[in-house]
Amino acid sequence: METLLVTQEQTETKPVTTLSGSQAVLDALVAEGVDTIFGYPGGAIMPIYDALYDYHDKLKHILVRHEQGGIHAAQGYARSSGKTGVVFATSGPGATDLV
């Protein structure tokens, strides 16, 4: 009878860093070179606005009067600067105003 010896390689474990969905979105925007965001806060988007406080040194937020104005501002910013235009709006009617 043969004896089979199985060895298990020790692997180094690293601590897991957890992010909220809002932090992941903002990290992705920063990684893509976004530095300015236009937006109008609302119920469904508030977690992103809460997380935005921690990114005040990386992302500039410009509060617009309504969503439609935000999308036009982001488009004008993109056309004039050559950078990505980003606008935040809440779901429902707020998102519809972006169309």
N, C-alpha and C positions, 0 to 999 in steps of 0.2 A: 504494500500500500504506500502511495506517495503522499508526502505532506506538502501542501501548498501554503506558502507564506505570502500573505498579502500585506504590503506596506502602504501606508497612506502618507502622502506628502503633506507637510504642514504648509498651510498658506497663511500669509499675513492678512489679517482683517483690518479694514479701515472703517473709521466711524462713518455712519450714514448721515448725510446732510439732507434734511427734509426742507422742502419749499412748499409754500402754498401755491395754488394755481395763479394767484395774482402776482406773486413774486416771480414765478416762472415766465409769465407774460412780460413783465417789466425787464427781467434779465435778458430775454430774447430780443426785446427792442433795443436795449443798450448794446448788446452784442452785434446787432445789425447797424449800429451807428446812428440810431435815432437820438436826437437831443432835444426835440421840441414836440410837444403833444398839445393838440387843441381838444377841448372837450366841454361837455355839459353833464354834471353829475345827475344821477338818478338811482332809484332803488337797487336795480339788479347789478349796477356797475360799482356800487359803493365799496366792495372789498378791494377793487383795484385802486380806487381813490385813497382808501386807508393805507394800502401798501405804498402808494406813490410818495407818501410823507418820508419814507426811508430812502428815497431816490432823489431827493431835492437837489443834491449836488451833481447828479448825472442827467436828470431830465427836467426840462422847463415846461410847466403846464400853463397854457393860456386859456382862461375861462371865457367862453363865448356866450352870447345871449340866448342862442337856441341852436339845435343840432344842425339845421340847414346852413346857418352861418358858419358853423364849425367845419363842415365838409368843404365849403367854399374857401375858407381860410387855409385849410390843410392843402387843398389843391393849389391855391395861389402860392403858398409857401414852397411846395414841391417844384412848381414851375420856375419860380424866381431863384431858388437856392440850389436846385439840382439834388436836394436831399429827399428822403422819403417823408411824405406828409402823413401824419397819423392823427386820427380823431377818435375820441371815446364818446360813446353815447349809451344810454340805457336801452333795454329791450322794449319791444312793443312800439308805441307811437314814436318814441325817440329814435329807434332804428329805422323806422319807416321814413322819417324826415331826412335820413342820410341818402336815400335813393334819389 
